[in-house]
Amino acid sequence: MADEYFFALTLKGAKASEVWDPEAKGAEDYQGGHKLIIKQALIGPEATEGEVNVVQVEAMTWKDSVKIPIASLKAGGANNQVLLDLSFPDPPVTFSLVQGNGPVHIIGHHLIGSPIEEFDEMDEMEEEMIEDEEGEEGADEMKNSRKNKRKISNGKSSDKEEDEDDEEPKSKKAKTVNNSKGKTPVKNNSKAKK
């Protein structure tokens, strides 16, 4: 189960840059690692009115690194914030202000997987549960074999009882005959009409 933390950074000044890389900072080893989710970018109130600020991100794809703008913000206008939904499963991620002086605030969530020791404990618990289930199945088999022994000791054959249980009474079975079209023929009640 992942822990979720608030994440925020501010890019201020020409060519400002920030790197998100918790693994480089000597973070504990976690199963599931670290994941960054960016939800919003907005320009600070101190930004120069009318100045365009462009935020670029550099992150890893499955093959290589990619640099791409994620937000273009303008102070004093309708474009002063943008809602995002960006997920970065692999650090490092570099945020840069490639145009403008900011400040630009970037907000999101930092998800951290569980420590590896916790997963080891979970594996042990799963093994115990499997062993318990196997023990219960063995106990059920013992009960069934005892029932069969009692049936045999009472003078009844267990095979005979099983056959009787499987068969339905013959009187309850309805005999139906289908014609070539798959329909059941209607009985002729000519005696009732006379």
DONUKE-54803 format. One record per atom (N, C-alpha, C): residue number from 1; atom name; residue in one letter; x, y, z. Coordinates in steps of 0.2 Angstrom, whole numbers, plus 5000, padded with zeros to 4 digits. Each point is the difference from the previous one (the first is absolute). Example, Ala and Ser with C-alpha at 12.3 -4.5 7.8 and 13.67 -1.06 7.14 Angstrom:
residues 2
{1, "N", "a", {5066, 4972, 5039}};
{1, "CA", "a", {4996, 5006, 5000}};
{1, "C", "a", {5004, 5006, 5000}};
{2, "N", "s", {4998, 5005, 4996}};
{2, "CA", "s", {5004, 5006, 5001}};
{2, "C", "s", {4996, 5005, 5003}};
//
This chain:
residues 194
{1, "N", "m", {5004, 4994, 5000}};
{1, "CA", "m", {4996, 5006, 5000}};
{1, "C", "m", {5004, 5006, 5000}};
{2, "N", "a", {4999, 5005, 4996}};
{2, "CA", "a", {5004, 5006, 4999}};
{2, "C", "a", {4998, 5005, 5005}};
{3, "N", "d", {5005, 5004, 5002}};
{3, "CA", "d", {4999, 5006, 5004}};
{3, "C", "d", {5000, 5006, 4995}};
{4, "N", "e", {4996, 5005, 5002}};
{4, "CA", "e", {4999, 5005, 4995}};
{4, "C", "e", {5002, 5007, 5004}};
{5, "N", "y", {5004, 5004, 4997}};
{5, "CA", "y", {5002, 5006, 5003}};
{5, "C", "y", {4999, 5006, 4995}};
{6, "N", "f", {4999, 5006, 5003}};
{6, "CA", "f", {4999, 5006, 4996}};
{6, "C", "f", {5007, 5001, 4997}};
{7, "N", "f", {5000, 5003, 4994}};
{7, "CA", "f", {5006, 5002, 4996}};
{7, "C", "f", {4999, 5007, 4997}};
{8, "N", "a", {5005, 5004, 5001}};
{8, "CA", "a", {5000, 5007, 4997}};
{8, "C", "a", {5007, 5002, 4999}};
{9, "N", "l", {5001, 5004, 4995}};
{9, "CA", "l", {5006, 5003, 4999}};
{9, "C", "l", {4999, 5007, 4996}};
{10, "N", "t", {5005, 5004, 5001}};
{10, "CA", "t", {4999, 5007, 4997}};
{10, "C", "t", {5006, 5001, 4995}};
{11, "N", "l", {4998, 5002, 4994}};
{11, "CA", "l", {5005, 5002, 4995}};
{11, "C", "l", {5000, 5008, 5000}};
{12, "N", "k", {5006, 5003, 5002}};
{12, "CA", "k", {5000, 5007, 5000}};
{12, "C", "k", {5007, 5002, 4997}};
{13, "N", "g", {5000, 5005, 4995}};
{13, "CA", "g", {5006, 5003, 4997}};
{13, "C", "g", {5001, 4997, 4993}};
{14, "N", "a", {5003, 5003, 4996}};
{14, "CA", "a", {5001, 4998, 4993}};
{14, "C", "a", {5004, 4993, 5000}};
{15, "N", "k", {4998, 4996, 4996}};
{15, "CA", "k", {5003, 4993, 5000}};
{15, "C", "k", {5000, 4996, 5006}};
{16, "N", "a", {4996, 5001, 5005}};
{16, "CA", "a", {4999, 4997, 5006}};
{16, "C", "a", {4999, 4992, 4999}};
{17, "N", "s", {5003, 4996, 5004}};
{17, "CA", "s", {4999, 4993, 4999}};
{17, "C", "s", {5000, 4996, 5006}};
{18, "N", "e", {4995, 4995, 5001}};
{18, "CA", "e", {5000, 4996, 5006}};
{18, "C", "e", {5000, 4993, 4998}};
{19, "N", "v", {5003, 4995, 5004}};
{19, "CA", "v", {5000, 4993, 4998}};
{19, "C", "v", {4996, 4996, 5006}};
{20, "N", "w", {4996, 4996, 4998}};
{20, "CA", "w", {4996, 4995, 5004}};
{20, "C", "w", {5004, 4994, 5000}};
{21, "N", "d", {5004, 4998, 5005}};
{21, "CA", "d", {5003, 4993, 5000}};
{21, "C", "d", {5001, 4998, 5007}};
{22, "N", "p", {4995, 4997, 5003}};
{22, "CA", "p", {5000, 4998, 5007}};
{22, "C", "p", {5006, 4994, 5001}};
{23, "N", "e", {5001, 4996, 4995}};
{23, "CA", "e", {5004, 4994, 5000}};
{23, "C", "e", {5008, 5003, 5001}};
{24, "N", "a", {5001, 5006, 4996}};
{24, "CA", "a", {5007, 5003, 5001}};
{24, "C", "a", {5001, 5003, 5007}};
{25, "N", "k", {4995, 5001, 5003}};
{25, "CA", "k", {5001, 5003, 5007}};
{25, "C", "k", {5001, 4995, 5005}};
{26, "N", "g", {5001, 4994, 4998}};
{26, "CA", "g", {5001, 4994, 5005}};
{26, "C", "g", {4994, 4998, 5003}};
{27, "N", "a", {4994, 5000, 4997}};
{27, "CA", "a", {4994, 4998, 5003}};
{27, "C", "a", {5000, 4992, 5001}};
{28, "N", "e", {4996, 4998, 5005}};
{28, "CA", "e", {4999, 4993, 5001}};
{28, "C", "e", {4998, 4996, 4994}};
{29, "N", "d", {5002, 4994, 5000}};
{29, "CA", "d", {4998, 4995, 4994}};
{29, "C", "d", {4993, 4998, 5001}};
{30, "N", "y", {4996, 5002, 4995}};
{30, "CA", "y", {4993, 4998, 5000}};
{30, "C", "y", {4997, 4996, 4995}};
{31, "N", "q", {4996, 4995, 5001}};
{31, "CA", "q", {4997, 4996, 4995}};
{31, "C", "q", {4995, 5004, 4997}};
{32, "N", "g", {5000, 5001, 4993}};
{32, "CA", "g", {4995, 5005, 4997}};
{32, "C", "g", {5003, 5006, 4999}};
{33, "N", "g", {5006, 5002, 5003}};
{33, "CA", "g", {5003, 5006, 4999}};
{33, "C", "g", {4997, 5006, 5001}};
{34, "N", "h", {5001, 5005, 4997}};
{34, "CA", "h", {4998, 5007, 5000}};
{34, "C", "h", {4996, 5002, 4994}};
{35, "N", "k", {4995, 5004, 5001}};
{35, "CA", "k", {4996, 5002, 4994}};
{35, "C", "k", {4998, 5007, 5001}};
{36, "N", "l", {5000, 5005, 4995}};
{36, "CA", "l", {4998, 5007, 5001}};
{36, "C", "l", {4995, 5001, 4995}};
{37, "N", "i", {4994, 5003, 5003}};
{37, "CA", "i", {4994, 5002, 4996}};
{37, "C", "i", {5000, 5008, 5001}};
{38, "N", "i", {5000, 5003, 4994}};
{38, "CA", "i", {4999, 5007, 5000}};
{38, "C", "i", {4993, 5002, 4998}};
{39, "N", "k", {4997, 5004, 5005}};
{39, "CA", "k", {4993, 5002, 4999}};
{39, "C", "k", {4999, 5007, 4998}};
{40, "N", "q", {5004, 5005, 5001}};
{40, "CA", "q", {4999, 5007, 4998}};
{40, "C", "q", {5007, 5004, 5000}};
{41, "N", "a", {5000, 5004, 4995}};
{41, "CA", "a", {5005, 5005, 5000}};
{41, "C", "a", {4997, 5007, 5000}};
{42, "N", "l", {5002, 5005, 5004}};
{42, "CA", "l", {4997, 5006, 5000}};
{42, "C", "l", {5006, 5006, 5001}};
{43, "N", "i", {4998, 5006, 4998}};
{43, "CA", "i", {5005, 5005, 5000}};
{43, "C", "i", {4999, 5004, 5006}};
{44, "N", "g", {5006, 5002, 5004}};
{44, "CA", "g", {4999, 5003, 5006}};
{44, "C", "g", {4998, 5008, 4999}};
{45, "N", "p", {4997, 5003, 5005}};
{45, "CA", "p", {4998, 5007, 5000}};
{45, "C", "p", {5006, 5005, 4998}};
{46, "N", "e", {5006, 4998, 5002}};
{46, "CA", "e", {5005, 5005, 4999}};
{46, "C", "e", {5003, 5000, 4992}};
{47, "N", "a", {4997, 4995, 4996}};
{47, "CA", "a", {5002, 5000, 4993}};
{47, "C", "a", {4999, 5007, 4996}};
{48, "N", "t", {5004, 5001, 4996}};
{48, "CA", "t", {4999, 5006, 4996}};
{48, "C", "t", {4994, 4999, 4995}};
{49, "N", "e", {4996, 5005, 5001}};
{49, "CA", "e", {4993, 5000, 4996}};
{49, "C", "e", {5002, 5000, 4992}};
{50, "N", "g", {4996, 4995, 4997}};
{50, "CA", "g", {5001, 5000, 4993}};
{50, "C", "g", {5006, 4995, 4997}};
{51, "N", "e", {5004, 4998, 5005}};
{51, "CA", "e", {5006, 4996, 4998}};
{51, "C", "e", {4998, 4992, 5000}};
{52, "N", "v", {5002, 4997, 4994}};
{52, "CA", "v", {4998, 4993, 4999}};
{52, "C", "v", {5005, 4996, 5004}};
{53, "N", "n", {4998, 4995, 5003}};
{53, "CA", "n", {5005, 4995, 5004}};
{53, "C", "n", {4998, 4993, 4997}};
{54, "N", "v", {5005, 4997, 4998}};
{54, "CA", "v", {5000, 4993, 4997}};
{54, "C", "v", {5003, 4995, 5005}};
{55, "N", "v", {4997, 4995, 5002}};
{55, "CA", "v", {5003, 4995, 5004}};
{55, "C", "v", {5001, 4994, 4996}};
{56, "N", "q", {5006, 4997, 5000}};
{56, "CA", "q", {5002, 4994, 4996}};
{56, "C", "q", {5002, 4995, 5005}};
{57, "N", "v", {4998, 4994, 4998}};
{57, "CA", "v", {5002, 4994, 5004}};
{57, "C", "v", {5005, 4995, 4996}};
{58, "N", "e", {5005, 4997, 5004}};
{58, "CA", "e", {5004, 4995, 4997}};
{58, "C", "e", {4999, 4994, 5004}};
{59, "N", "a", {4998, 4995, 4997}};
{59, "CA", "a", {4999, 4993, 5003}};
{59, "C", "a", {5001, 4994, 4996}};
{60, "N", "m", {5000, 4995, 5003}};
{60, "CA", "m", {5002, 4993, 4996}};
{60, "C", "m", {4994, 4997, 4997}};
{61, "N", "t", {5000, 4998, 4994}};
{61, "CA", "t", {4995, 4996, 4997}};
{61, "C", "t", {5002, 4993, 5000}};
{62, "N", "w", {4997, 4995, 4997}};
{62, "CA", "w", {5002, 4993, 5001}};
{62, "C", "w", {5007, 4999, 4996}};
{63, "N", "k", {5002, 5005, 4995}};
{63, "CA", "k", {5006, 4999, 4997}};
{63, "C", "k", {5005, 5005, 5002}};
{64, "N", "d", {4998, 5006, 5000}};
{64, "CA", "d", {5005, 5005, 5001}};
{64, "C", "d", {4997, 5007, 5004}};
{65, "N", "s", {5004, 5005, 5000}};
{65, "CA", "s", {4998, 5006, 5003}};
{65, "C", "s", {4996, 5004, 4995}};
{66, "N", "v", {4995, 5004, 5003}};
{66, "CA", "v", {4997, 5005, 4996}};
{66, "C", "v", {4999, 5006, 5003}};
{67, "N", "k", {5000, 5006, 4996}};
{67, "CA", "k", {4999, 5007, 5003}};
{67, "C", "k", {4994, 5002, 4996}};
{68, "N", "i", {4995, 5003, 5004}};
{68, "CA", "i", {4994, 5003, 4997}};
{68, "C", "i", {4997, 5005, 5005}};
{69, "N", "p", {4997, 5005, 4997}};
{69, "CA", "p", {4997, 5005, 5004}};
{69, "C", "p", {4993, 4997, 5002}};
{70, "N", "i", {4999, 5002, 5007}};
{70, "CA", "i", {4994, 4997, 5003}};
{70, "C", "i", {4995, 5006, 5002}};
{71, "N", "a", {5002, 5006, 5000}};
{71, "CA", "a", {4996, 5006, 5002}};
{71, "C", "a", {5003, 5006, 4997}};
{72, "N", "s", {4995, 5005, 4997}};
{72, "CA", "s", {5002, 5006, 4998}};
{72, "C", "s", {4995, 5005, 5004}};
{73, "N", "l", {5003, 5004, 5004}};
{73, "CA", "l", {4996, 5004, 5004}};
{73, "C", "l", {5001, 5008, 4999}};
{74, "N", "k", {4995, 5004, 5001}};
{74, "CA", "k", {5001, 5007, 4999}};
{74, "C", "k", {4997, 5004, 5006}};
{75, "N", "a", {5004, 5004, 5003}};
{75, "CA", "a", {4998, 5003, 5006}};
{75, "C", "a", {4995, 5006, 4998}};
{76, "N", "g", {4995, 5001, 5004}};
{76, "CA", "g", {4995, 5005, 4999}};
{76, "C", "g", {4995, 4998, 4995}};
{77, "N", "g", {5000, 4994, 4998}};
{77, "CA", "g", {4995, 4998, 4995}};
{77, "C", "g", {4996, 4994, 5002}};
{78, "N", "a", {4996, 4997, 4995}};
{78, "CA", "a", {4996, 4994, 5002}};
{78, "C", "a", {5004, 4994, 5000}};
{79, "N", "n", {5006, 5001, 4997}};
{79, "CA", "n", {5005, 4994, 5000}};
{79, "C", "n", {5005, 5000, 5006}};
{80, "N", "n", {4998, 5002, 5006}};
{80, "CA", "n", {5004, 5000, 5006}};
{80, "C", "n", {5001, 4993, 5003}};
{81, "N", "q", {4996, 4995, 4999}};
{81, "CA", "q", {5001, 4994, 5002}};
{81, "C", "q", {4997, 4994, 4996}};
{82, "N", "v", {5003, 4994, 5000}};
{82, "CA", "v", {4997, 4995, 4996}};
{82, "C", "v", {5000, 4993, 5005}};
{83, "N", "l", {4994, 4997, 4998}};
{83, "CA", "l", {4999, 4993, 5004}};
{83, "C", "l", {5004, 4995, 4996}};
{84, "N", "l", {5003, 4996, 5003}};
{84, "CA", "l", {5004, 4994, 4997}};
{84, "C", "l", {4998, 4994, 5003}};
{85, "N", "d", {5002, 4994, 4996}};
{85, "CA", "d", {5000, 4994, 5003}};
{85, "C", "d", {5005, 4996, 4997}};
{86, "N", "l", {5006, 5001, 5003}};
{86, "CA", "l", {5006, 4997, 4997}};
{86, "C", "l", {5003, 4995, 5005}};
{87, "N", "s", {5002, 4994, 4998}};
{87, "CA", "s", {5003, 4995, 5004}};
{87, "C", "s", {5007, 4998, 4998}};
{88, "N", "f", {5005, 5001, 5005}};
{88, "CA", "f", {5007, 4998, 4998}};
{88, "C", "f", {5002, 4994, 5005}};
{89, "N", "p", {5000, 4994, 4997}};
{89, "CA", "p", {5001, 4994, 5005}};
{89, "C", "p", {5008, 4999, 5001}};
{90, "N", "d", {5004, 5003, 4996}};
{90, "CA", "d", {5007, 4999, 5001}};
{90, "C", "d", {5004, 5007, 5001}};
{91, "N", "p", {5003, 5001, 5006}};
{91, "CA", "p", {5005, 5005, 5000}};
{91, "C", "p", {5006, 4999, 4996}};
{92, "N", "p", {5003, 5005, 4999}};
{92, "CA", "p", {5000, 5007, 5001}};
{92, "C", "p", {4995, 5004, 4995}};
{93, "N", "v", {4997, 5005, 5003}};
{93, "CA", "v", {4996, 5005, 4996}};
{93, "C", "v", {5002, 5007, 5001}};
{94, "N", "t", {5002, 5003, 4994}};
{94, "CA", "t", {5002, 5007, 5001}};
{94, "C", "t", {4995, 5005, 4997}};
{95, "N", "f", {4999, 5005, 5004}};
{95, "CA", "f", {4995, 5005, 4999}};
{95, "C", "f", {5004, 5007, 4998}};
{96, "N", "s", {4999, 5003, 4995}};
{96, "CA", "s", {5004, 5006, 4998}};
{96, "C", "s", {4995, 5005, 4997}};
{97, "N", "l", {5002, 5006, 5002}};
{97, "CA", "l", {4997, 5006, 4998}};
{97, "C", "l", {5004, 5003, 4993}};
{98, "N", "v", {4997, 4998, 4994}};
{98, "CA", "v", {5004, 5001, 4994}};
{98, "C", "v", {4999, 5007, 4997}};
{99, "N", "q", {4994, 5003, 5003}};
{99, "CA", "q", {4999, 5007, 4998}};
{99, "C", "q", {4996, 5004, 5006}};
{100, "N", "g", {5002, 5006, 5001}};
{100, "CA", "g", {4997, 5004, 5005}};
{100, "C", "g", {5004, 4999, 5006}};
{101, "N", "n", {4998, 5004, 5006}};
{101, "CA", "n", {5004, 5000, 5006}};
{101, "C", "n", {4996, 4998, 5006}};
{102, "N", "g", {4994, 4998, 4999}};
{102, "CA", "g", {4996, 4997, 5005}};
{102, "C", "g", {4998, 5005, 5005}};
{103, "N", "p", {4998, 4998, 5006}};
{103, "CA", "p", {5000, 4993, 5002}};
{103, "C", "p", {4995, 4996, 4998}};
{104, "N", "v", {5001, 4993, 4999}};
{104, "CA", "v", {4995, 4996, 4998}};
{104, "C", "v", {5000, 4994, 5005}};
{105, "N", "h", {4994, 4999, 5003}};
{105, "CA", "h", {4999, 4994, 5005}};
{105, "C", "h", {4998, 4994, 4997}};
{106, "N", "i", {5003, 4995, 5001}};
{106, "CA", "i", {4997, 4993, 4997}};
{106, "C", "i", {4998, 4996, 5006}};
{107, "N", "i", {4994, 4997, 5000}};
{107, "CA", "i", {4997, 4997, 5006}};
{107, "C", "i", {4998, 4993, 4997}};
{108, "N", "g", {5001, 4995, 5005}};
{108, "CA", "g", {4998, 4993, 4999}};
{108, "C", "g", {5000, 4995, 5006}};
{109, "N", "h", {5001, 4994, 4998}};
{109, "CA", "h", {5001, 4995, 5005}};
{109, "C", "h", {5006, 4996, 4999}};
{110, "N", "h", {5003, 4998, 5005}};
{110, "CA", "h", {5006, 4995, 5000}};
{110, "C", "h", {4998, 4994, 5004}};
{111, "N", "l", {4999, 4994, 4996}};
{111, "CA", "l", {4998, 4994, 5002}};
{111, "C", "l", {5006, 4996, 5002}};
{112, "N", "i", {5000, 4997, 5005}};
{112, "CA", "i", {5006, 4995, 5002}};
{112, "C", "i", {4997, 4993, 5002}};
{113, "N", "g", {5004, 4995, 4997}};
{113, "CA", "g", {4998, 4993, 5001}};
{113, "C", "g", {5002, 4998, 5007}};
{114, "N", "s", {4998, 4994, 5002}};
{114, "CA", "s", {5001, 4998, 5006}};
{114, "C", "s", {5007, 4997, 5001}};
{115, "N", "p", {5004, 5001, 5005}};
{115, "CA", "p", {5006, 4997, 5001}};
{115, "C", "p", {5001, 4993, 4998}};
{116, "N", "i", {5005, 4998, 4998}};
{116, "CA", "i", {5001, 4993, 4998}};
{116, "C", "i", {4999, 4995, 5006}};
{117, "N", "e", {5002, 5002, 5006}};
{117, "CA", "e", {4999, 4995, 5006}};
{117, "C", "e", {4992, 4999, 5001}};
{118, "N", "e", {4996, 5005, 4998}};
{118, "CA", "e", {4993, 4999, 5001}};
{118, "C", "e", {4997, 4995, 4995}};
{119, "N", "f", {5003, 5000, 4994}};
{119, "CA", "f", {4998, 4995, 4995}};
{119, "C", "f", {5002, 4993, 5002}};
{120, "N", "d", {5006, 4999, 5003}};
{120, "CA", "d", {5003, 4994, 5003}};
{120, "C", "d", {4995, 4997, 5005}};
{121, "N", "e", {4998, 5004, 5005}};
{121, "CA", "e", {4995, 4998, 5005}};
{121, "C", "e", {4993, 4998, 4996}};
{122, "N", "m", {4998, 5004, 4995}};
{122, "CA", "m", {4994, 4998, 4997}};
{122, "C", "m", {5000, 4993, 4997}};
{123, "N", "d", {5006, 4998, 4997}};
{123, "CA", "d", {5001, 4994, 4997}};
{123, "C", "d", {5000, 4994, 5005}};
{124, "N", "e", {5003, 5001, 5006}};
{124, "CA", "e", {5000, 4996, 5005}};
{124, "C", "e", {4992, 4998, 5002}};
{125, "N", "m", {4996, 5006, 5001}};
{125, "CA", "m", {4993, 4999, 5002}};
{125, "C", "m", {4996, 4996, 4995}};
{126, "N", "e", {5002, 5001, 4993}};
{126, "CA", "e", {4996, 4997, 4995}};
{126, "C", "e", {5002, 4992, 5000}};
{127, "N", "e", {5006, 4999, 5002}};
{127, "CA", "e", {5002, 4993, 5000}};
{127, "C", "e", {4997, 4996, 5006}};
{128, "N", "e", {4999, 5004, 5006}};
{128, "CA", "e", {4997, 4997, 5005}};
{128, "C", "e", {4992, 4999, 4999}};
{129, "N", "m", {4997, 5004, 4996}};
{129, "CA", "m", {4993, 5000, 4998}};
{129, "C", "m", {4999, 4994, 4996}};
{130, "N", "i", {5005, 4998, 4995}};
{130, "CA", "i", {4999, 4995, 4996}};
{130, "C", "i", {5001, 4993, 5004}};
{131, "N", "e", {5005, 5000, 5004}};
{131, "CA", "e", {5001, 4994, 5005}};
{131, "C", "e", {4993, 4999, 5004}};
{132, "N", "d", {4997, 5005, 5002}};
{132, "CA", "d", {4994, 4999, 5004}};
{132, "C", "d", {4995, 4997, 4996}};
{133, "N", "e", {4999, 5003, 4994}};
{133, "CA", "e", {4995, 4997, 4995}};
{133, "C", "e", {5001, 4993, 4999}};
{134, "N", "e", {5006, 4998, 4998}};
{134, "CA", "e", {5002, 4993, 4999}};
{134, "C", "e", {4998, 4996, 5006}};
{135, "N", "g", {5001, 5002, 5006}};
{135, "CA", "g", {4999, 4997, 5006}};
{135, "C", "g", {4992, 4999, 5001}};
{136, "N", "e", {4996, 5005, 4998}};
{136, "CA", "e", {4993, 4999, 5000}};
{136, "C", "e", {4997, 4995, 4995}};
{137, "N", "e", {5003, 5000, 4994}};
{137, "CA", "e", {4998, 4995, 4995}};
{137, "C", "e", {5002, 4993, 5002}};
{138, "N", "g", {5005, 4999, 5003}};
{138, "CA", "g", {5002, 4994, 5003}};
{138, "C", "g", {4995, 4997, 5005}};
{139, "N", "a", {4998, 5005, 5004}};
{139, "CA", "a", {4995, 4998, 5006}};
{139, "C", "a", {4994, 4998, 4997}};
{140, "N", "d", {4997, 5004, 4994}};
{140, "CA", "d", {4994, 4998, 4997}};
{140, "C", "d", {5001, 4993, 4997}};
{141, "N", "e", {5005, 4998, 4997}};
{141, "CA", "e", {5001, 4994, 4997}};
{141, "C", "e", {5000, 4994, 5005}};
{142, "N", "m", {5003, 5002, 5006}};
{142, "CA", "m", {4999, 4995, 5006}};
{142, "C", "m", {4993, 4999, 5002}};
{143, "N", "k", {4996, 5005, 5001}};
{143, "CA", "k", {4993, 5000, 5001}};
{143, "C", "k", {4996, 4995, 4995}};
{144, "N", "n", {5001, 5001, 4994}};
{144, "CA", "n", {4997, 4996, 4995}};
{144, "C", "n", {5002, 4993, 5000}};
{145, "N", "s", {5006, 4999, 5001}};
{145, "CA", "s", {5002, 4992, 5001}};
{145, "C", "s", {4997, 4997, 5006}};
{146, "N", "r", {4999, 5004, 5005}};
{146, "CA", "r", {4997, 4997, 5006}};
{146, "C", "r", {4993, 4999, 4999}};
{147, "N", "k", {4996, 5004, 4996}};
{147, "CA", "k", {4993, 4999, 4999}};
{147, "C", "k", {5000, 4993, 4995}};
{148, "N", "n", {5004, 4999, 4996}};
{148, "CA", "n", {5000, 4994, 4995}};
{148, "C", "n", {5001, 4994, 5005}};
{149, "N", "k", {5005, 5000, 5004}};
{149, "CA", "k", {5001, 4995, 5005}};
{149, "C", "k", {4994, 4998, 5004}};
{150, "N", "r", {4996, 5005, 5002}};
{150, "CA", "r", {4994, 4999, 5004}};
{150, "C", "r", {4995, 4997, 4996}};
{151, "N", "k", {4999, 5002, 4994}};
{151, "CA", "k", {4995, 4997, 4995}};
{151, "C", "k", {5002, 4992, 4999}};
{152, "N", "i", {5006, 4999, 4999}};
{152, "CA", "i", {5002, 4993, 4999}};
{152, "C", "i", {4999, 4996, 5006}};
{153, "N", "s", {5001, 5003, 5006}};
{153, "CA", "s", {5000, 4996, 5006}};
{153, "C", "s", {4992, 4999, 5002}};
{154, "N", "n", {4996, 5004, 4998}};
{154, "CA", "n", {4993, 4999, 5001}};
{154, "C", "n", {4997, 4995, 4995}};
{155, "N", "g", {5004, 4997, 4996}};
{155, "CA", "g", {4997, 4994, 4996}};
{155, "C", "g", {4998, 5003, 4993}};
{156, "N", "k", {5001, 5006, 4999}};
{156, "CA", "k", {4998, 5003, 4993}};
{156, "C", "k", {5006, 5001, 4996}};
{157, "N", "s", {5000, 4999, 4994}};
{157, "CA", "s", {5005, 5001, 4995}};
{157, "C", "s", {5000, 5008, 4998}};
{158, "N", "s", {5006, 5003, 5001}};
{158, "CA", "s", {5000, 5007, 4998}};
{158, "C", "s", {4999, 5001, 4993}};
{159, "N", "d", {5002, 4995, 4996}};
{159, "CA", "d", {4999, 5001, 4992}};
{159, "C", "d", {4993, 5000, 4999}};
{160, "N", "k", {4996, 4995, 5003}};
{160, "CA", "k", {4993, 5000, 4999}};
{160, "C", "k", {4996, 5006, 5002}};
{161, "N", "e", {5002, 5003, 5006}};
{161, "CA", "e", {4997, 5006, 5002}};
{161, "C", "e", {5001, 5006, 4995}};
{162, "N", "e", {5007, 5000, 4997}};
{162, "CA", "e", {5001, 5005, 4995}};
{162, "C", "e", {4996, 5000, 4994}};
{163, "N", "d", {4999, 4993, 4998}};
{163, "CA", "d", {4996, 4999, 4994}};
{163, "C", "d", {4993, 5002, 5001}};
{164, "N", "e", {4997, 4999, 5006}};
{164, "CA", "e", {4993, 5002, 5002}};
{164, "C", "e", {5000, 5007, 5000}};
{165, "N", "d", {5005, 5004, 5002}};
{165, "CA", "d", {4999, 5007, 5001}};
{165, "C", "d", {5001, 5003, 4993}};
{166, "N", "d", {5003, 4997, 4995}};
{166, "CA", "d", {5001, 5003, 4994}};
{166, "C", "d", {4994, 4999, 4995}};
{167, "N", "e", {4996, 4995, 5002}};
{167, "CA", "e", {4994, 4998, 4995}};
{167, "C", "e", {4994, 5004, 5003}};
{168, "N", "e", {4996, 5003, 4995}};
{168, "CA", "e", {4994, 5003, 5002}};
{168, "C", "e", {4995, 4995, 4999}};
{169, "N", "p", {4994, 5000, 5004}};
{169, "CA", "p", {4995, 4995, 4999}};
{169, "C", "p", {4997, 5000, 4993}};
{170, "N", "k", {4999, 4994, 4998}};
{170, "CA", "k", {4998, 5000, 4993}};
{170, "C", "k", {4993, 5002, 4999}};
{171, "N", "s", {4996, 5000, 5005}};
{171, "CA", "s", {4993, 5003, 4999}};
{171, "C", "s", {5000, 5007, 4999}};
{172, "N", "k", {5005, 5004, 5002}};
{172, "CA", "k", {5000, 5007, 5000}};
{172, "C", "k", {5002, 5002, 4993}};
{173, "N", "k", {5004, 4996, 4996}};
{173, "CA", "k", {5002, 5002, 4994}};
{173, "C", "k", {4995, 5000, 4995}};
{174, "N", "a", {4999, 5005, 4996}};
{174, "CA", "a", {4994, 5001, 4995}};
{174, "C", "a", {5003, 4997, 4993}};
{175, "N", "k", {4996, 4996, 4997}};
{175, "CA", "k", {5002, 4998, 4994}};
{175, "C", "k", {4998, 5005, 4994}};
{176, "N", "t", {5004, 5002, 4997}};
{176, "CA", "t", {4998, 5005, 4994}};
{176, "C", "t", {5003, 4997, 4994}};
{177, "N", "v", {4996, 5001, 4995}};
{177, "CA", "v", {5002, 4998, 4993}};
{177, "C", "v", {5000, 5006, 4996}};
{178, "N", "n", {5005, 5001, 4996}};
{178, "CA", "n", {5000, 5006, 4996}};
{178, "C", "n", {4999, 4997, 4993}};
{179, "N", "n", {4997, 5004, 4996}};
{179, "CA", "n", {4999, 4999, 4993}};
{179, "C", "n", {5006, 5002, 4996}};
{180, "N", "s", {5000, 5000, 4993}};
{180, "CA", "s", {5006, 5002, 4996}};
{180, "C", "s", {5001, 5007, 5001}};
{181, "N", "k", {4996, 5004, 5002}};
{181, "CA", "k", {5001, 5008, 5000}};
{181, "C", "k", {5002, 5002, 5007}};
{182, "N", "g", {5001, 4995, 5005}};
{182, "CA", "g", {5002, 5001, 5007}};
{182, "C", "g", {4994, 5002, 5004}};
{183, "N", "k", {4994, 4999, 4998}};
{183, "CA", "k", {4994, 5002, 5004}};
{183, "C", "k", {4997, 4994, 5003}};
{184, "N", "t", {4997, 5001, 5006}};
{184, "CA", "t", {4996, 4994, 5003}};
{184, "C", "t", {4993, 5000, 4997}};
{185, "N", "p", {4998, 4994, 4998}};
{185, "CA", "p", {4994, 4999, 4997}};
{185, "C", "p", {4994, 5001, 5005}};
{186, "N", "v", {4995, 5003, 4998}};
{186, "CA", "v", {4994, 5001, 5004}};
{186, "C", "v", {4996, 4994, 5000}};
{187, "N", "k", {4997, 4998, 5006}};
{187, "CA", "k", {4996, 4994, 5001}};
{187, "C", "k", {4993, 5001, 4997}};
{188, "N", "n", {4998, 4995, 4996}};
{188, "CA", "n", {4993, 5001, 4997}};
{188, "C", "n", {4995, 4998, 5006}};
{189, "N", "n", {4996, 5004, 5002}};
{189, "CA", "n", {4995, 4999, 5005}};
{189, "C", "n", {4993, 4999, 4996}};
{190, "N", "s", {5000, 4995, 4996}};
{190, "CA", "s", {4994, 4999, 4996}};
{190, "C", "s", {4994, 4997, 5004}};
{191, "N", "k", {5002, 4996, 5006}};
{191, "CA", "k", {4996, 4997, 5004}};
{191, "C", "k", {4996, 5006, 5004}};
{192, "N", "a", {5004, 5005, 5002}};
{192, "CA", "a", {4997, 5005, 5004}};
{192, "C", "a", {4995, 5004, 4996}};
{193, "N", "k", {5000, 5001, 4993}};
{193, "CA", "k", {4996, 5003, 4996}};
{193, "C", "k", {4993, 4997, 4999}};
{194, "N", "k", {5000, 4993, 5000}};
{194, "CA", "k", {4994, 4996, 4999}};
{194, "C", "k", {4996, 5000, 5005}};
//
